[in-house]
Amino acid sequence: MPDPIAITAVLGLITSKVLDTLADKGMEKAADAAMAKLQGDKVKNAFRLALGEAIRRYATVGTRFTIAAPLLAQDGPLTEQSVAEELAQILRFDREPNYRLIGDRWKASIENPPKWIDFTSQAEIFANCLRDELKASEVFGVTMERRMIDGINDNVAVLVEALHSIVDDLNELCSMMDAPISELILAIAGSSFRIQEQARDFTWYIKDKTRDFVGRQFVFDRVNAFTQANPQGYFIVRGDPGIGKTALAAQWVKTHKSPHHFNIRSIGINNSEVFLRNICAQLIAAYKLEHYSLPPDIAQDGGFLIHLMNEVSEKLETGERVVIVIDALDEVEDQGSISGRNLLCLPHKLPKGVYILVTTRRTDLHMRIECEQETLDIEQNQKENIEDVKLYIESKLGLFGIQKYLIDQGIDKAVFVESLAEKSQGNFMYLTYILRDINHGVYEDTSLEKLPIGLTNYYEDHWGRMRQHSETGWLTYKLPIVIALSIVREPVSIELISAFSNVKDYRQIRSVLLEWQQFLYEQKIVCNEMLQKRWRLYHDSFREFIASKDEVEGEHVSLRKAYGIMVDAVWSDEAFSQNSSA
């Protein structure tokens, strides 16, 4: 598997070959200044960034990541001179790149390439991803708009941090490519189209949640022991928000190629129909069951799911098991109005060899289970959890900003680990935020003793710091924008954020998105032939924190009023069109 250094080298090699091709061929009419810019570090960094973004964007959709590994290989197709010359056409504008040539070289780089994949069309999709990223780049934007190479703007600084972030993301993708989950994704890709279209793609979510994953072996050991000691059954993992339930579920899926479903209330993936279609499609594909489509009435009940589970059970070899992973069962829409019906229409009995691994908050799920079951509560202060917390902190000690903080504050590494573990109260979400802030210098003048304690206090601390920056700005535009983000349940464009918050200055919105970026999930989509960014809150714990502010005197927070503004904006054709996808 490549590492960050190798990925950086590959991006640099591809960039050099493409830009050298531009300078060497077909540039007779271009100004000497444009040719000189092509060799400048800023332009090279901008192209590397666009290239890395294009590979990431291409590889995180559907089953593409299973064939994307050669794009990051030292001897992969993109490093070949003939392919580099075709990619250069994106900036030369003489003709379209030869997608067949690129696709053929790509296919040749894969041992036993999937027969159902058209590599020519995949080459065109990737090239369009790169074209979109170049259009969105401040360095190449004018060039792409005017279709003239001399429009390159080399006065724009390309943040090295952005390059590092892309490389880290690509490294995470590589780990996914090498993991057992890729076998499940390939199986889905090889199934009938009607089955493929029903299986949910959680690749992006699993990659995000398993980033920097450490520990949790005590949980995995308990699950394995349960499946070995029982012929079938439910294993339920419970814990408070931020303790890492989704991360451990994602890690299990990544390393065990388990059929899986992640309930994500914030984007509306939390009902039985979506679940039944997804899991049934995955079971059919993974175990090659002879079904080529799902029944039209699949959402009425769990009958077809039980039927498939029985088929899978009959196909299992002696000692073989299937573990179906369901994350965040507590986020499922309440179905209590239907007497006796389990959440997601889950069966109360499971056939032999079939297990369901569930994660949930500490809540009564009102589940009827009439087979073997075990519940593991992850306590914030339990020994195994604290050991994993310390392991996570230790994994971040090599970061430059954290090393600088330790040196400036005169803190011993062991003391830092012990103190921060105690302040975290066993919560990984807290550690994610606080370690990021320390690394970025947010707390450079704050002693270890004065760092906030616990997730809620961290939210309060960030809330207070953002307000102190500008009291007027806080009340006039920052707070309305944060509130607008807290009430939407799916990623929204900057235009919709403006409509929902009544803040018309996009520069103010962008500044707030930057200030609150650690709490936001950023998504890129192509809308009206343009690359568009959208945002939503990353974790429900922060949404709940903001909701609690509704009663805080002096904050002038009114969620009811914000909902009213949002409803008015949704009925606006202009606002709606700004968030519709192409």
Backbone hydrogen bonds, N-H to C=O, Kabsch-Sander energy under -0.5 kcal/mol:
donor,donor_aa,acceptor,acceptor_aa,energy
7,I,3,D,-2.6
8,T,4,P,-2.4
9,A,5,I,-2.1
10,V,6,A,-2.2
11,L,7,I,-2.6
12,G,8,T,-2.1
13,L,9,A,-2.4
14,I,10,V,-2.6
15,T,11,L,-2.2
16,S,12,G,-2.4
17,K,13,L,-2.1
18,V,14,I,-2.5
19,L,15,T,-2.7
20,D,16,S,-2.5
21,T,17,K,-1.8
22,L,18,V,-1.8
23,A,19,L,-2.0
24,D,20,D,-2.1
25,K,21,T,-2.5
30,A,27,M,-1.1
35,M,31,A,-1.8
36,A,32,D,-2.2
37,K,33,A,-2.1
38,L,34,A,-1.5
39,Q,35,M,-0.5
39,Q,36,A,-1.1
40,G,37,K,-1.9
44,K,40,G,-2.2
45,N,41,D,-2.9
46,A,42,K,-2.2
47,F,43,V,-2.3
48,R,44,K,-2.7
49,L,45,N,-2.5
50,A,46,A,-2.4
51,L,47,F,-2.9
52,G,48,R,-2.8
53,E,49,L,-2.6
54,A,50,A,-2.4
55,I,51,L,-2.4
56,R,52,G,-2.5
57,R,53,E,-3.0
58,Y,54,A,-2.6
59,A,55,I,-2.6
60,T,56,R,-1.2
61,V,58,Y,-1.0
62,G,60,T,-0.5
64,R,61,V,-1.9
65,F,59,A,-0.6
66,T,63,T,-1.7
67,I,64,R,-2.2
68,A,64,R,-0.6
71,L,68,A,-1.7
72,L,69,A,-1.9
73,A,70,P,-1.4
76,G,73,A,-1.8
79,T,76,G,-1.1
80,E,77,P,-1.3
84,A,80,E,-2.5
85,E,81,Q,-2.2
86,E,82,S,-1.2
87,L,83,V,-2.5
88,A,84,A,-1.9
89,Q,86,E,-1.1
90,I,87,L,-1.7
91,L,88,A,-1.5
92,R,88,A,-1.1
93,F,89,Q,-2.2
99,Y,97,P,-1.5
102,I,98,N,-2.0
103,G,99,Y,-3.0
104,D,100,R,-2.8
105,R,101,L,-2.2
106,W,102,I,-2.2
107,K,103,G,-2.9
108,A,104,D,-2.2
109,S,105,R,-0.8
109,S,106,W,-0.9
110,I,107,K,-1.5
117,I,114,P,-1.2
118,D,116,W,-0.5
119,F,117,I,-1.0
122,Q,118,D,-1.8
123,A,119,F,-2.2
124,E,120,T,-1.7
125,I,121,S,-2.2
126,F,122,Q,-2.6
127,A,123,A,-2.4
128,N,124,E,-2.2
129,C,125,I,-1.8
130,L,126,F,-2.2
131,R,127,A,-2.4
132,D,128,N,-2.6
133,E,129,C,-2.1
134,L,130,L,-2.2
135,K,131,R,-2.2
136,A,132,D,-1.8
137,S,133,E,-0.6
137,S,134,L,-0.6
141,G,137,S,-1.9
144,M,140,F,-2.4
145,E,141,G,-2.0
146,R,142,V,-2.9
147,R,143,T,-1.4
148,M,143,T,-1.3
151,G,148,M,-1.6
152,I,149,I,-1.2
153,N,139,V,-2.5
154,D,152,I,-0.7
156,V,153,N,-0.7
159,L,157,A,-0.6
163,L,159,L,-1.4
164,H,160,V,-2.4
165,S,161,E,-2.3
166,I,162,A,-2.1
167,V,163,L,-2.4
168,D,164,H,-2.5
169,D,165,S,-2.3
170,L,166,I,-2.7
171,N,167,V,-2.2
172,E,168,D,-2.0
173,L,169,D,-2.1
174,C,170,L,-2.2
175,S,171,N,-1.7
176,M,172,E,-1.6
177,M,173,L,-2.3
178,D,174,C,-1.6
179,A,175,S,-0.6
179,A,176,M,-0.7
181,I,254,K,-1.7
182,S,179,A,-1.8
183,E,180,P,-1.7
184,L,180,P,-0.9
185,I,181,I,-2.2
186,L,182,S,-2.3
187,A,183,E,-2.0
188,I,184,L,-2.2
189,A,185,I,-2.3
190,G,186,L,-1.7
191,S,188,I,-1.3
195,I,192,S,-0.8
196,Q,192,S,-2.7
197,E,193,F,-2.4
198,Q,195,I,-1.2
199,A,195,I,-1.0
199,A,196,Q,-0.8
202,F,200,R,-0.8
206,I,202,F,-2.8
207,K,203,T,-2.6
208,D,204,W,-1.9
209,K,205,Y,-2.5
210,T,206,I,-1.8
211,R,208,D,-0.8
213,F,210,T,-1.9
219,V,216,R,-0.6
220,F,216,R,-2.0
221,D,217,Q,-2.8
222,R,218,F,-1.3
223,V,219,V,-2.3
224,N,220,F,-2.6
225,A,221,D,-2.4
226,F,222,R,-2.1
227,T,223,V,-2.4
228,Q,224,N,-1.7
229,A,225,A,-1.7
230,N,226,F,-1.5
233,G,354,V,-1.6
234,Y,372,E,-2.3
235,F,356,I,-2.7
236,I,234,Y,-0.5
236,I,374,E,-3.1
237,V,235,F,-0.5
237,V,358,V,-3.5
238,R,236,I,-0.6
238,R,376,L,-2.7
239,G,360,T,-1.5
243,I,240,D,-1.6
248,L,244,G,-2.0
249,A,245,K,-2.0
250,A,246,T,-2.7
251,Q,247,A,-2.4
252,W,248,L,-2.1
253,V,249,A,-2.2
254,K,250,A,-2.6
255,T,251,Q,-2.0
256,H,252,W,-1.3
257,K,253,V,-1.5
261,H,325,V,-2.0
263,N,261,H,-0.6
263,N,327,D,-1.7
264,I,262,F,-0.6
264,I,269,I,-2.4
267,I,264,I,-1.6
268,G,265,R,-1.5
269,I,264,I,-2.0
270,N,268,G,-1.2
275,F,271,N,-1.9
276,L,272,S,-3.1
277,R,273,E,-2.3
278,N,274,V,-2.2
279,I,275,F,-2.9
280,C,276,L,-2.0
281,A,277,R,-1.8
282,Q,278,N,-2.3
283,L,279,I,-2.6
284,I,280,C,-2.2
285,A,281,A,-2.3
286,A,282,Q,-3.1
287,Y,283,L,-2.0
288,K,285,A,-0.8
289,L,284,I,-1.8
291,H,289,L,-2.2
298,I,295,P,-1.6
300,Q,297,D,-1.8
301,D,298,I,-0.5
306,I,302,G,-2.2
307,H,303,G,-2.0
308,L,304,F,-2.4
309,M,305,L,-2.5
310,N,306,I,-2.2
311,E,307,H,-1.8
312,V,308,L,-2.8
313,S,309,M,-2.6
314,E,310,N,-1.9
315,K,311,E,-1.1
315,K,312,V,-0.7
316,L,312,V,-1.1
316,L,313,S,-0.6
320,E,317,E,-2.3
322,V,353,G,-2.6
324,I,322,V,-0.6
324,I,355,Y,-3.1
325,V,259,P,-2.5
325,V,323,V,-0.5
326,I,357,L,-3.0
327,D,261,H,-2.4
329,L,359,T,-2.5
331,E,328,A,-1.8
332,V,329,L,-1.4
333,E,270,N,-2.7
338,I,335,Q,-2.0
339,S,337,S,-0.9
341,R,338,I,-2.0
345,C,342,N,-2.1
346,L,343,L,-1.7
353,G,231,P,-3.3
354,V,351,P,-1.8
355,Y,322,V,-2.6
356,I,233,G,-2.0
357,L,324,I,-2.8
358,V,235,F,-2.9
358,V,356,I,-0.6
359,T,326,I,-1.9
360,T,237,V,-2.1
363,T,361,R,-1.5
365,L,363,T,-0.8
369,I,367,M,-0.8
370,E,348,H,-3.3
374,E,234,Y,-1.8
376,L,236,I,-3.2
377,D,375,T,-0.6
378,I,238,R,-3.0
378,I,376,L,-0.6
379,E,377,D,-0.9
382,Q,379,E,-1.2
386,I,382,Q,-2.4
387,E,383,K,-2.3
388,D,384,E,-1.8
389,V,385,N,-2.3
390,K,386,I,-2.4
391,L,387,E,-2.0
392,Y,388,D,-2.2
393,I,389,V,-2.2
394,E,390,K,-2.7
395,S,391,L,-1.5
396,K,392,Y,-0.5
396,K,393,I,-1.5
397,L,394,E,-1.1
399,L,396,K,-1.7
403,Q,399,L,-2.5
404,K,400,F,-2.5
405,Y,401,G,-2.0
406,L,402,I,-2.3
407,I,403,Q,-2.2
408,D,404,K,-3.1
409,Q,405,Y,-2.3
410,G,406,L,-0.7
410,G,407,I,-0.6
411,I,406,L,-2.6
416,F,412,D,-2.5
417,V,413,K,-2.6
418,E,414,A,-2.3
419,S,415,V,-2.8
420,L,416,F,-2.7
421,A,417,V,-2.1
422,E,418,E,-1.8
423,K,419,S,-2.4
424,S,420,L,-2.0
425,Q,421,A,-0.6
425,Q,422,E,-1.0
426,G,421,A,-0.9
427,N,424,S,-1.3
428,F,242,G,-1.3
428,F,426,G,-0.6
429,M,242,G,-1.8
431,L,427,N,-1.4
432,T,428,F,-2.5
433,Y,429,M,-2.0
434,I,430,Y,-3.0
435,L,431,L,-2.3
436,R,432,T,-1.2
437,D,433,Y,-2.3
438,I,434,I,-2.5
439,N,435,L,-2.3
440,H,436,R,-1.6
441,G,438,I,-1.3
442,V,437,D,-2.4
443,Y,437,D,-0.5
444,E,441,G,-1.3
446,T,443,Y,-1.9
450,K,447,S,-0.8
451,L,448,L,-1.1
454,G,423,K,-2.2
454,G,452,P,-0.6
457,N,453,I,-0.5
458,Y,454,G,-1.9
459,Y,455,L,-2.5
460,E,456,T,-2.4
461,D,457,N,-2.5
462,H,458,Y,-2.6
463,W,459,Y,-2.8
464,G,460,E,-2.6
465,R,461,D,-2.4
466,M,462,H,-2.5
467,R,463,W,-1.7
468,Q,464,G,-2.3
469,H,465,R,-1.3
470,S,466,M,-0.6
470,S,467,R,-0.7
474,W,470,S,-2.6
475,L,471,E,-1.7
476,T,472,T,-2.3
477,Y,473,G,-2.1
478,K,473,G,-2.7
479,L,474,W,-3.0
481,I,477,Y,-1.7
482,V,478,K,-2.3
483,I,479,L,-2.6
484,A,480,P,-2.2
485,L,481,I,-2.2
486,S,482,V,-1.5
487,I,483,I,-1.0
487,I,484,A,-0.7
488,V,484,A,-0.8
492,V,535,W,-2.4
494,I,533,K,-0.5
497,I,493,S,-2.2
498,S,494,I,-2.0
499,A,495,E,-2.1
500,F,496,L,-3.0
501,S,497,I,-1.8
502,N,498,S,-1.7
503,V,498,S,-0.8
504,K,502,N,-0.7
506,Y,504,K,-0.8
508,Q,505,D,-0.6
509,I,505,D,-1.5
510,R,506,Y,-2.6
511,S,507,R,-1.9
512,V,508,Q,-1.8
513,L,509,I,-2.5
514,L,510,R,-1.9
515,E,511,S,-2.1
516,W,512,V,-2.1
517,Q,514,L,-1.1
519,F,516,W,-1.9
520,L,517,Q,-1.5
521,Y,536,R,-3.3
522,E,520,L,-0.5
523,Q,534,R,-2.9
525,I,532,Q,-2.7
527,C,525,I,-0.6
527,C,530,M,-3.5
530,M,527,C,-1.4
532,Q,525,I,-3.8
534,R,523,Q,-2.7
535,W,492,V,-2.3
536,R,521,Y,-1.4
537,L,485,L,-0.6
538,Y,519,F,-3.4
542,F,539,H,-1.2
543,R,539,H,-1.1
544,E,540,D,-2.6
545,F,541,S,-1.6
546,I,542,F,-2.3
547,A,543,R,-2.3
548,S,544,E,-1.7
549,K,545,F,-0.6
549,K,546,I,-1.2
550,D,547,A,-1.5
551,E,548,S,-1.0
552,V,549,K,-1.7
553,E,551,E,-0.6
555,E,552,V,-1.5
562,A,558,S,-2.0
563,Y,559,L,-2.7
564,G,560,R,-1.8
565,I,561,K,-2.2
566,M,562,A,-2.3
567,V,563,Y,-2.6
568,D,564,G,-2.1
569,A,565,I,-2.3
570,V,566,M,-2.7
571,W,567,V,-1.5
572,S,569,A,-1.6
573,D,571,W,-0.6
576,F,572,S,-2.4
577,S,573,D,-2.4
578,Q,574,E,-1.3
579,N,575,A,-0.6
579,N,576,F,-1.2
580,S,577,S,-0.9
582,A,526,V,-1.2
